[in-house]
Amino acid sequence: MFVRGVQVLAVMKHRYDEEAESQKKKYETDGEALLTWSVVQKRLPWSVIILIGAGFAFSEVIKKSCLEELISQKVLESLHGVPPVVVQL
């Protein structure tokens, strides 16, 4: 039983390492940046930078917790019977 547990942990670690490596490659680019950090520091207020970062973090939390499915179900339930034209407004 102990050996099985060790095998499972080894497989999980291997898959985690593969996932981490693929995420690392996903964000590596050889191209030139459209916006440099020095330009951001000079021209963009810190409040905007923090607000954007918080939005991205909040979005990830909602996706990982499957809260997006619950929200979409509740919105669809509340819009039941409403004509599509009104929903689009």
C-alpha positions in Angstrom: 0.0 0.0 0.0 2.8 2.4 0.8 4.5 1.7 -2.5 1.2 2.5 -4.3 1.0 5.9 -2.5 4.6 6.7 -3.4 3.9 5.8 -7.1 0.8 8.1 -7.1 2.8 10.9 -5.6 5.6 10.5 -8.2 3.1 10.6 -11.1 1.4 13.6 -9.6 4.7 15.4 -9.2 5.7 14.5 -12.8 2.5 15.9 -14.2 2.8 19.0 -12.0 6.3 19.6 -13.4 5.1 19.1 -17.0 2.3 21.6 -16.4 4.6 24.1 -14.8 7.0 23.8 -17.8 4.2 24.2 -20.3 3.0 27.3 -18.5 6.6 28.7 -18.4 6.9 28.2 -22.2 3.5 29.7 -22.8 4.7 33.1 -21.5 8.2 33.1 -23.0 8.5 35.2 -26.1 11.4 36.2 -28.4 9.6 39.3 -29.8 9.8 42.9 -28.7 7.4 44.1 -26.1 4.6 46.5 -27.1 4.9 48.4 -23.8 7.9 48.6 -21.5 7.8 48.7 -17.8 9.5 52.1 -17.7 6.7 53.6 -19.8 4.1 52.0 -17.6 5.7 53.4 -14.5 5.9 56.9 -16.0 2.5 57.2 -17.6 0.1 54.9 -15.8 -1.2 55.7 -12.3 -0.5 52.9 -9.7 -4.2 52.8 -8.9 -5.0 51.6 -12.4 -2.2 49.0 -12.4 -3.5 47.6 -9.1 -7.1 47.7 -10.3 -6.1 45.7 -13.5 -4.1 43.2 -11.5 -7.0 42.7 -9.0 -9.4 42.1 -11.9 -7.1 39.4 -13.4 -6.7 37.8 -10.0 -10.5 37.9 -9.3 -11.1 36.4 -12.7 -8.8 33.5 -12.0 -10.4 32.8 -8.6 -13.8 32.7 -10.2 -12.7 30.3 -12.9 -10.8 27.9 -10.6 -13.6 27.8 -8.0 -16.3 27.1 -10.7 -18.2 30.1 -9.5 -18.7 31.2 -13.1 -21.0 28.2 -13.7 -23.1 29.1 -10.6 -23.3 32.8 -11.7 -24.3 31.9 -15.3 -27.0 29.5 -14.0 -28.5 32.2 -11.7 -28.4 34.8 -14.5 -30.1 32.4 -16.9 -32.7 31.5 -14.3 -33.5 35.2 -13.7 -33.8 35.9 -17.4 -36.1 33.0 -18.1 -39.1 34.3 -20.1 -37.5 37.6 -21.0 -37.5 38.3 -24.7 -34.0 38.1 -26.3 -34.3 41.7 -27.6 -34.7 43.0 -24.0 -31.7 40.8 -22.9 -29.5 42.4 -25.6 -30.3 45.9 -24.4 
